[in-house]
Amino acid sequence: MQHIFIKGTDDSKPTLLLLHGTGGNEHDLISLAKEIDPTASLLGVRGNVVENGMPRFFRRLAEGVFDMADLEVRTKELAEFIDESAERYSFNRENVVAIGYSNGANIAGNLLFRNGPVLKGAILHHPMVPRRDIEVPVLPQLPVWIGAGKNDYMCPPQESKDLEGLLTAAGAKVEVYWSDYGHQLTHDELKAAKAWYATHF
């Protein structure tokens, strides 16, 4: 997968796995991640699917309707890529925290839904429930932060509430930050994510 790796200055910190939204790339969340933890290593990844010229992590059939077969294949592909990258760049595979936005947050969520606690934690900006047809594996005390917008037309508030419920039922420790805005990333949301991260990592 096309990517960028930036070695951090503190090996005890998590490696931050950066997963962009539709139309983004591996560089999109670098500055956001550096704001959250300036000492962590960063692994920015570009999705392998292209929709109308815009990179994504998996196909969709329509707005808000995921191609489940493709989601399955791409989630497996991403999990294997993280394993390979840990070996290639010598970072601790057991200490990876995902930061995803929109489409990237959805595949990060599905990593947990399909593979269990393969991440040390996750910051999910404006995610949807990736799938509702499986039982979520046990995620014992896994810290997850969700950024949600009360006026998000792309990701209705109920999606965030449902995702919180499913992850909590699986044992994860979930915190949801609500803004009055829509699908965009705001500075206040970033500040809230940074504060949460500081207390957990």
Secondary structure as a PSIPRED ss2 file (coil, helix, strand):
# PSIPRED VFORMAT (PSIPRED V4.0)

   1 M C   1.000  0.000  0.000
   2 Q C   1.000  0.000  0.000
   3 H E   0.000  0.000  1.000
   4 I E   0.000  0.000  1.000
   5 F E   0.000  0.000  1.000
   6 I E   0.000  0.000  1.000
   7 K C   1.000  0.000  0.000
   8 G C   1.000  0.000  0.000
   9 T C   1.000  0.000  0.000
  10 D C   1.000  0.000  0.000
  11 D C   1.000  0.000  0.000
  12 S C   1.000  0.000  0.000
  13 K C   1.000  0.000  0.000
  14 P C   1.000  0.000  0.000
  15 T E   0.000  0.000  1.000
  16 L E   0.000  0.000  1.000
  17 L E   0.000  0.000  1.000
  18 L E   0.000  0.000  1.000
  19 L E   0.000  0.000  1.000
  20 H C   1.000  0.000  0.000
  21 G C   1.000  0.000  0.000
  22 T C   1.000  0.000  0.000
  23 G C   1.000  0.000  0.000
  24 G C   1.000  0.000  0.000
  25 N C   1.000  0.000  0.000
  26 E C   1.000  0.000  0.000
  27 H C   1.000  0.000  0.000
  28 D C   1.000  0.000  0.000
  29 L C   1.000  0.000  0.000
  30 I H   0.000  1.000  0.000
  31 S H   0.000  1.000  0.000
  32 L H   0.000  1.000  0.000
  33 A H   0.000  1.000  0.000
  34 K H   0.000  1.000  0.000
  35 E H   0.000  1.000  0.000
  36 I H   0.000  1.000  0.000
  37 D C   1.000  0.000  0.000
  38 P C   1.000  0.000  0.000
  39 T C   1.000  0.000  0.000
  40 A C   1.000  0.000  0.000
  41 S E   0.000  0.000  1.000
  42 L E   0.000  0.000  1.000
  43 L E   0.000  0.000  1.000
  44 G E   0.000  0.000  1.000
  45 V E   0.000  0.000  1.000
  46 R C   1.000  0.000  0.000
  47 G C   1.000  0.000  0.000
  48 N C   1.000  0.000  0.000
  49 V E   0.000  0.000  1.000
  50 V E   0.000  0.000  1.000
  51 E E   0.000  0.000  1.000
  52 N C   1.000  0.000  0.000
  53 G C   1.000  0.000  0.000
  54 M E   0.000  0.000  1.000
  55 P E   0.000  0.000  1.000
  56 R E   0.000  0.000  1.000
  57 F C   1.000  0.000  0.000
  58 F C   1.000  0.000  0.000
  59 R C   1.000  0.000  0.000
  60 R E   0.000  0.000  1.000
  61 L E   0.000  0.000  1.000
  62 A E   0.000  0.000  1.000
  63 E C   1.000  0.000  0.000
  64 G C   1.000  0.000  0.000
  65 V E   0.000  0.000  1.000
  66 F E   0.000  0.000  1.000
  67 D C   1.000  0.000  0.000
  68 M H   0.000  1.000  0.000
  69 A H   0.000  1.000  0.000
  70 D H   0.000  1.000  0.000
  71 L H   0.000  1.000  0.000
  72 E H   0.000  1.000  0.000
  73 V H   0.000  1.000  0.000
  74 R H   0.000  1.000  0.000
  75 T H   0.000  1.000  0.000
  76 K H   0.000  1.000  0.000
  77 E H   0.000  1.000  0.000
  78 L H   0.000  1.000  0.000
  79 A H   0.000  1.000  0.000
  80 E H   0.000  1.000  0.000
  81 F H   0.000  1.000  0.000
  82 I H   0.000  1.000  0.000
  83 D H   0.000  1.000  0.000
  84 E H   0.000  1.000  0.000
  85 S H   0.000  1.000  0.000
  86 A H   0.000  1.000  0.000
  87 E H   0.000  1.000  0.000
  88 R H   0.000  1.000  0.000
  89 Y H   0.000  1.000  0.000
  90 S C   1.000  0.000  0.000
  91 F C   1.000  0.000  0.000
  92 N C   1.000  0.000  0.000
  93 R C   1.000  0.000  0.000
  94 E C   1.000  0.000  0.000
  95 N C   1.000  0.000  0.000
  96 V E   0.000  0.000  1.000
  97 V E   0.000  0.000  1.000
  98 A E   0.000  0.000  1.000
  99 I E   0.000  0.000  1.000
 100 G E   0.000  0.000  1.000
 101 Y E   0.000  0.000  1.000
 102 S C   1.000  0.000  0.000
 103 N H   0.000  1.000  0.000
 104 G H   0.000  1.000  0.000
 105 A H   0.000  1.000  0.000
 106 N H   0.000  1.000  0.000
 107 I H   0.000  1.000  0.000
 108 A H   0.000  1.000  0.000
 109 G H   0.000  1.000  0.000
 110 N H   0.000  1.000  0.000
 111 L H   0.000  1.000  0.000
 112 L H   0.000  1.000  0.000
 113 F H   0.000  1.000  0.000
 114 R H   0.000  1.000  0.000
 115 N H   0.000  1.000  0.000
 116 G C   1.000  0.000  0.000
 117 P C   1.000  0.000  0.000
 118 V C   1.000  0.000  0.000
 119 L C   1.000  0.000  0.000
 120 K C   1.000  0.000  0.000
 121 G E   0.000  0.000  1.000
 122 A E   0.000  0.000  1.000
 123 I E   0.000  0.000  1.000
 124 L E   0.000  0.000  1.000
 125 H E   0.000  0.000  1.000
 126 H C   1.000  0.000  0.000
 127 P C   1.000  0.000  0.000
 128 M C   1.000  0.000  0.000
 129 V C   1.000  0.000  0.000
 130 P C   1.000  0.000  0.000
 131 R C   1.000  0.000  0.000
 132 R C   1.000  0.000  0.000
 133 D C   1.000  0.000  0.000
 134 I C   1.000  0.000  0.000
 135 E C   1.000  0.000  0.000
 136 V C   1.000  0.000  0.000
 137 P C   1.000  0.000  0.000
 138 V C   1.000  0.000  0.000
 139 L C   1.000  0.000  0.000
 140 P C   1.000  0.000  0.000
 141 Q C   1.000  0.000  0.000
 142 L C   1.000  0.000  0.000
 143 P E   0.000  0.000  1.000
 144 V E   0.000  0.000  1.000
 145 W E   0.000  0.000  1.000
 146 I E   0.000  0.000  1.000
 147 G E   0.000  0.000  1.000
 148 A E   0.000  0.000  1.000
 149 G E   0.000  0.000  1.000
 150 K C   1.000  0.000  0.000
 151 N C   1.000  0.000  0.000
 152 D C   1.000  0.000  0.000
 153 Y C   1.000  0.000  0.000
 154 M C   1.000  0.000  0.000
 155 C C   1.000  0.000  0.000
 156 P C   1.000  0.000  0.000
 157 P H   0.000  1.000  0.000
 158 Q H   0.000  1.000  0.000
 159 E H   0.000  1.000  0.000
 160 S H   0.000  1.000  0.000
 161 K H   0.000  1.000  0.000
 162 D H   0.000  1.000  0.000
 163 L H   0.000  1.000  0.000
 164 E H   0.000  1.000  0.000
 165 G H   0.000  1.000  0.000
 166 L H   0.000  1.000  0.000
 167 L H   0.000  1.000  0.000
 168 T H   0.000  1.000  0.000
 169 A H   0.000  1.000  0.000
 170 A C   1.000  0.000  0.000
 171 G C   1.000  0.000  0.000
 172 A C   1.000  0.000  0.000
 173 K E   0.000  0.000  1.000
 174 V E   0.000  0.000  1.000
 175 E E   0.000  0.000  1.000
 176 V E   0.000  0.000  1.000
 177 Y E   0.000  0.000  1.000
 178 W E   0.000  0.000  1.000
 179 S E   0.000  0.000  1.000
 180 D C   1.000  0.000  0.000
 181 Y C   1.000  0.000  0.000
 182 G C   1.000  0.000  0.000
 183 H C   1.000  0.000  0.000
 184 Q C   1.000  0.000  0.000
 185 L C   1.000  0.000  0.000
 186 T C   1.000  0.000  0.000
 187 H H   0.000  1.000  0.000
 188 D H   0.000  1.000  0.000
 189 E H   0.000  1.000  0.000
 190 L H   0.000  1.000  0.000
 191 K H   0.000  1.000  0.000
 192 A H   0.000  1.000  0.000
 193 A H   0.000  1.000  0.000
 194 K H   0.000  1.000  0.000
 195 A H   0.000  1.000  0.000
 196 W H   0.000  1.000  0.000
 197 Y H   0.000  1.000  0.000
 198 A H   0.000  1.000  0.000
 199 T H   0.000  1.000  0.000
 200 H H   0.000  1.000  0.000
 201 F C   1.000  0.000  0.000
